Amino acid sequence: MSDQDEQYEKSWILHHILDRYIGSREMVATRRKLRLIQEQIRNCEQKGKKCLTGSSVEGMEMEGSDMDVMYIMSDVIVICPDQYTGIPPNNFVEIVCPDQIIRIPVPCFGDTDETVLIMRDTDCRPGYVTVELIELGQSYYKVFDHCIEHLRDVNVLSSEKYARYFVDFRSVTPMAANGPAATATKEETSFGLDIDRVSSLRCSSWPREANEWVSRPRLYEWPDEGLRSQVVLCGCYLVPVGDKTSDYSHLQWRISFTTAERKLIYSLTHTQFLIYGLFKYFLKQIANSLEQIMGKAGIISSYIIKTVIFHAVESTPVSLWQEKNTFFCFMLCLKILIAWVKAGHCPNYFISSNNMFHGKVCDENQQKLLRFLIELHDMKWECLSVGTFIQPSIGTLLNRVRNGHLDYVLPTPKQSEMEIDSQIFHNINSIIPKSASLPMLTGLLSKSTSDIDEFIDYIYTATALSFIGVDTFEKHVAAKGNKEKYKFLRKSKNLMKPFSSVCTSPGLLMLAIFYYQTGNYSETLEICGLVSKIYFDKGSILEDKDRYEHLYCGRGYTLLHKFQEVYVSSIKFKPNRLKFCPSQLHIELRKRHERNLLLIPPLPFAVFLSFLCYHELGDNIGRSASLRNLRAVKYDEEQGGRKHWIVHNLLGICYEMVGDTHRALREYTDSPCGPNFGQNENPAKERIERLQHS
């Protein structure tokens, strides 16, 4: 075999390893579909908008992947300097700051709610601006009270104070400041991912600093004129972080092109996307070594990796990016990075005069980094075996495949089906659509063209209807007369039925709660018994991938049928819907922030609800049996108290109801020792104090 043939063979293997590790075309498309519809749902329901960024929404999942959420203030207009023609004199509002009183103009015409800001680039490095406040809207955001400063006769927004405000005052989940972002680890979130949240300001205009990107010559027409036009229409965002080398860093904001970058990532060919993923993997593998050499982390960020990819794709023909050239293209990207380090200049993709190495890669650090990257480049294929962050390394996998272990690069159709199903089922319930999103969802459902799209849209539509049913249930309490109450209850039940037909939990269990709250204990017990039987008979099939593949893949089943058979997820209660939730859990609900749902795993909740039914019926035998079952469930590996502190609370409530205060106290004491997620909203200590003083 010639050297070239060997390179082609190894590149072919590498490409197929990446196809499994980063994601196949179908897998990447599925991940993007899920994240984008979740973004659409969120943006139907809230005053401010959210834009999902990061690896997850790009369609990539690997160890250490994150989800970035950009919050965009509504009723705030950011304009470019050339758009500003002056505002006539207005009324003023006084804002009291620690060392001065600042007078801000407010509109004297109409009842506008829009706050007007203007970007200023005076004394700022390319890519950074200050933000001048022109006028406050009638109902302006409180953050402006905290972050306005007076500079050279104008009022500007402090990026430092702005970012700190959203960590200290606006975070529901405990978060730590990380540059412009508020960060929560995957242990503290319900997504299973690290999350960075950034609150930004949107400018609908394309900044003049980036005009060169629009017009510069392109030999290979990427991005083409149509895509460039779409990108320009995205405008830009201002995120609260300044140039660290400036004396006015605390007042400066960085220009961000988040939605533009997402469009460009989505336009990459699959091979280009896989090489982007390989480069991100490579960064994770060398991150520890980089930190030791450079003395600090983050010198080479994932954003710089993305910038390298964009420049590489723009400056090469698409015909180069083929399976057989996978490793060659990766090394090309590494060479670009090395050239930038050697020059001490990393050009921002949109604002090329913005050197992203400024103040970071210089002097001795520059030489250390250059030597390290050249050493990795000279290792050629062996550089894919460097690092221990992700194991086994891609280099190790490549050698295994070359030695005959082809199963990793050639999955069976059943295996591919199982992986796609698992991706959908594990991510589809990470957001609860509300009534405001129903028109959007039904519109998507009517236009669905693929089985996957139709399934996802249908499940979200059924979920939205079910939670509208919960809202409708609340209305029956205040209704006048039995006839009016019955009308609301009947409507509530009918709205819950579609979701109850597609999954046992939360769908069918929500119907069980309805029956419990309306005194139909026999129906409630029947459903709870079914939920318990399914779990004890089948176990969590979805978590047992081999078993799921054997029972459900390659048999021609629809996604909906498989979902009905195996899907279970936590039951969810809204803090502002007390009437629907059993009264015994109202303490847990009142402790929660209004945006945080109370999550209870299905098996312990079904047993708990059975206990409540037997208690209401005066059936001591049934009640005792349910209590024994709940004690056993506490030790369940997936749904027990080890992973869910709420299970201890459920058991403590049951012990209280049978008069066993000692055991109730023990459960409440064990509850705060459980997992971190949601512990800041755990009322176990309040329950202990109440029992001790009763």
TAUR-V681395 format. One record per backbone hydrogen bond with DSSP energy under -0.5 kcal/mol. CO is the residue of the C=O (numbers start at 0). NH is the residue of the N-H. E is the energy in kcal/mol with one decimal. If there is no record, write none. Layout:
co = {CO;CO}
nh = {NH;NH}
e = {E;E}
This chain:
co = {1;2;3;4;5;6;7;8;9;10;11;12;13;14;15;16;17;17;21;23;24;25;26;27;28;29;30;31;32;33;34;35;36;37;38;39;40;40;41;41;48;50;52;53;54;54;55;61;64;65;66;67;67;68;68;69;70;70;71;72;74;75;76;76;78;79;79;80;82;90;92;92;93;94;94;96;99;99;101;101;103;104;105;107;108;111;114;115;115;116;117;119;120;124;126;128;129;129;130;131;131;134;135;136;137;140;141;141;142;142;143;146;148;148;150;153;153;154;155;155;156;157;158;159;160;161;162;163;163;164;164;175;177;180;180;181;182;183;184;185;186;193;194;195;195;196;197;197;198;199;200;201;201;202;206;207;209;209;210;211;217;223;224;225;226;227;228;229;230;231;235;236;236;237;238;238;241;242;245;247;247;248;249;249;250;252;253;255;256;257;258;259;260;261;262;263;264;268;269;270;271;272;273;274;275;276;277;278;279;280;281;282;285;286;287;288;289;290;298;300;301;302;303;304;305;306;307;308;309;310;312;313;316;317;319;321;322;324;325;326;327;328;329;330;331;332;333;334;335;336;337;338;339;339;344;345;349;349;350;350;352;353;353;354;356;356;359;361;361;362;363;364;365;366;367;368;369;370;371;372;373;374;375;376;378;379;380;381;382;383;392;393;394;395;396;397;398;399;400;403;404;405;405;411;412;413;414;415;416;417;418;419;420;421;422;423;423;426;430;433;434;436;437;438;439;440;441;442;443;443;444;449;450;451;452;453;454;455;456;457;458;459;460;461;462;463;464;465;466;467;468;469;470;471;471;472;472;473;473;474;478;480;481;482;483;484;485;486;487;488;489;490;491;492;493;495;496;498;498;502;503;504;505;506;507;508;509;510;511;512;513;514;515;518;519;520;521;522;523;524;525;526;527;528;529;530;531;532;533;533;534;538;539;539;540;542;543;544;545;546;547;547;548;551;557;558;559;560;561;562;566;566;570;572;573;576;576;581;582;584;585;586;588;592;594;596;597;599;600;601;602;603;604;605;606;607;608;609;610;611;612;613;613;614;617;618;619;620;621;622;623;624;625;626;627;628;629;631;632;633;633;635;639;639;643;644;644;645;646;647;648;649;650;651;652;653;654;655;658;659;660;661;662;663;664;665;666;667;669;670;675;677;678;680;682;683;684;685;686;687;688;690}
nh = {5;6;7;8;9;10;11;12;13;14;15;16;17;18;19;20;21;22;60;27;28;29;30;31;32;33;34;35;36;37;38;39;40;41;42;43;43;44;44;45;71;69;67;57;58;59;58;64;193;55;195;52;69;70;197;50;72;199;48;75;114;77;78;116;118;82;83;83;84;105;94;103;95;96;101;99;96;101;94;103;92;135;90;109;111;137;76;133;134;78;131;129;123;127;254;252;119;131;156;117;133;115;106;139;139;143;144;145;145;146;147;157;150;155;153;150;155;132;148;157;158;161;162;163;164;165;166;166;167;168;169;182;180;177;182;196;175;194;187;188;676;66;183;68;197;181;70;199;239;72;237;77;203;235;209;210;212;213;214;215;220;227;228;229;230;231;232;233;233;234;202;238;255;200;240;253;243;245;248;250;251;251;158;159;130;128;238;236;260;261;262;263;264;265;266;267;267;272;273;274;275;276;277;278;279;280;281;282;283;284;285;286;289;290;291;292;293;294;300;304;305;306;307;308;309;310;311;312;313;314;315;219;319;320;321;324;325;328;329;330;331;332;333;334;335;336;337;338;339;340;341;342;343;344;346;355;212;351;347;353;354;347;355;357;359;360;361;364;365;366;367;368;369;370;371;372;373;374;375;376;377;378;378;379;381;382;383;384;385;394;396;397;398;399;400;401;402;404;403;405;407;408;409;415;416;417;418;419;420;421;422;423;424;425;426;426;427;429;432;436;437;440;441;442;443;444;445;446;446;447;447;453;454;455;456;457;458;459;460;461;462;463;464;465;466;467;468;469;470;471;472;473;474;474;475;475;476;476;477;478;480;484;485;486;487;488;489;490;491;492;493;494;495;496;497;499;500;501;502;507;508;568;509;510;511;512;513;514;515;516;517;519;518;520;523;524;525;526;527;528;529;530;531;532;533;534;535;536;537;538;538;540;542;543;543;544;547;548;549;550;551;552;552;554;561;562;563;564;565;566;503;504;599;597;576;579;580;584;585;588;589;590;591;595;596;598;572;570;604;605;606;607;608;609;610;611;612;613;614;615;616;617;618;617;619;622;623;624;625;626;627;628;629;630;631;632;633;634;635;640;641;639;642;643;646;647;648;649;650;651;652;653;654;655;656;657;659;658;660;663;664;665;666;667;668;669;670;671;672;673;678;680;681;682;686;687;688;689;690;691;692;693}
e = {-2.4;-2.3;-2.4;-2.5;-2.7;-2.4;-2.4;-2.3;-2.8;-2.8;-1.9;-2.3;-2.5;-1.9;-1.2;-3.0;-3.2;-1.4;-0.6;-2.9;-2.3;-2.2;-2.5;-2.2;-2.3;-2.4;-2.3;-2.7;-2.2;-1.8;-2.1;-2.3;-2.5;-2.3;-2.1;-0.8;-1.0;-0.7;-1.0;-0.8;-3.4;-3.0;-1.9;-1.3;-0.9;-2.6;-0.9;-2.6;-0.9;-1.6;-1.9;-3.7;-0.5;-0.6;-2.6;-2.4;-0.5;-3.9;-2.2;-0.5;-2.9;-0.5;-0.5;-3.3;-2.4;-2.1;-0.5;-1.3;-0.6;-2.7;-0.5;-2.9;-0.5;-0.7;-2.8;-0.5;-2.8;-0.5;-3.0;-0.5;-2.6;-2.1;-1.0;-0.5;-0.6;-1.8;-3.4;-2.5;-1.6;-2.3;-2.8;-3.3;-1.9;-1.9;-2.8;-3.2;-2.7;-0.6;-2.1;-2.2;-0.6;-2.3;-0.8;-0.7;-0.5;-1.5;-1.6;-0.7;-1.1;-1.1;-0.8;-3.5;-0.6;-3.1;-1.5;-3.1;-0.6;-3.2;-3.0;-0.5;-0.6;-2.1;-2.6;-2.0;-2.1;-1.3;-0.7;-0.8;-2.8;-2.8;-0.9;-3.3;-2.0;-3.0;-0.5;-2.8;-2.4;-2.9;-1.8;-0.7;-0.5;-2.6;-2.6;-3.2;-0.5;-2.6;-3.4;-0.6;-0.6;-1.5;-2.8;-0.8;-0.5;-2.6;-1.8;-1.7;-0.7;-0.9;-1.6;-1.9;-0.5;-2.5;-2.2;-1.8;-2.5;-2.5;-1.8;-0.8;-1.0;-1.5;-2.8;-0.5;-3.4;-2.0;-2.2;-2.2;-0.6;-2.1;-1.1;-1.9;-0.7;-1.1;-0.8;-1.9;-0.5;-2.4;-2.4;-2.7;-2.7;-1.9;-1.9;-1.9;-2.6;-2.4;-0.9;-0.6;-1.3;-2.5;-2.4;-2.1;-2.0;-2.3;-2.5;-2.4;-2.0;-2.5;-2.6;-2.0;-1.9;-2.2;-1.8;-0.8;-2.7;-2.4;-2.0;-2.4;-3.1;-1.9;-0.7;-1.6;-2.1;-2.2;-2.4;-2.1;-2.4;-2.3;-2.7;-2.8;-2.3;-1.7;-0.9;-0.6;-1.8;-1.1;-2.0;-1.4;-1.8;-2.8;-1.8;-2.6;-2.0;-2.0;-2.0;-2.4;-2.0;-2.1;-2.4;-2.6;-2.1;-2.4;-2.7;-2.0;-1.3;-1.9;-0.6;-3.1;-0.5;-0.6;-0.7;-2.4;-1.0;-2.2;-0.9;-1.6;-2.6;-2.3;-0.9;-1.0;-1.0;-1.5;-2.4;-2.6;-2.3;-2.4;-2.2;-2.4;-2.4;-2.3;-1.9;-2.5;-2.6;-0.9;-0.6;-1.5;-1.8;-1.8;-1.7;-1.9;-1.0;-2.1;-2.2;-2.4;-1.9;-2.1;-2.4;-2.1;-1.1;-2.1;-2.0;-1.7;-0.6;-0.8;-1.7;-2.4;-2.3;-2.3;-2.1;-2.1;-2.5;-2.6;-2.0;-2.2;-3.0;-2.2;-0.8;-0.7;-1.9;-1.3;-0.7;-1.5;-1.4;-2.5;-2.8;-1.8;-2.2;-2.7;-2.0;-0.9;-0.5;-0.6;-0.9;-2.5;-2.5;-2.6;-2.5;-2.3;-2.7;-2.1;-1.9;-2.9;-2.4;-2.4;-2.3;-2.1;-2.1;-1.8;-1.9;-1.4;-1.9;-2.4;-2.1;-1.7;-0.9;-0.6;-0.7;-1.2;-0.5;-0.9;-0.5;-0.7;-0.6;-2.1;-2.9;-1.8;-1.8;-2.4;-2.8;-2.0;-2.6;-2.4;-2.3;-2.1;-1.4;-1.1;-0.6;-1.9;-1.4;-1.1;-1.2;-1.6;-1.7;-1.1;-2.2;-1.1;-1.8;-2.0;-1.9;-2.3;-2.5;-2.8;-1.2;-2.8;-1.5;-1.5;-1.7;-2.7;-1.9;-2.1;-2.6;-2.5;-1.8;-2.5;-2.4;-2.5;-2.7;-2.0;-2.8;-3.0;-2.5;-0.6;-2.2;-1.4;-1.0;-0.9;-0.8;-1.1;-2.6;-2.7;-2.1;-2.4;-2.7;-0.6;-1.3;-0.5;-2.1;-2.5;-2.5;-1.7;-2.1;-2.2;-0.8;-0.7;-2.3;-2.6;-1.9;-0.6;-1.0;-2.2;-1.8;-1.9;-2.9;-1.4;-1.2;-2.0;-0.6;-0.7;-2.0;-2.9;-1.7;-2.7;-2.1;-2.5;-3.0;-1.8;-2.2;-2.1;-2.0;-2.6;-2.3;-2.2;-2.2;-0.8;-2.4;-0.7;-1.1;-2.3;-2.4;-2.2;-2.2;-2.1;-2.2;-2.3;-2.4;-2.0;-1.9;-2.5;-1.5;-1.4;-2.3;-2.1;-0.6;-1.5;-1.1;-1.6;-1.6;-0.9;-1.2;-2.5;-2.2;-2.6;-2.6;-2.0;-2.4;-2.3;-2.1;-1.3;-2.7;-1.3;-1.3;-1.9;-2.6;-1.7;-2.1;-2.4;-2.2;-2.0;-1.6;-0.8;-1.3;-1.8;-2.6;-1.9;-1.6;-0.6;-2.2;-2.3;-2.5;-2.2;-2.1;-2.7;-1.4;-1.0}
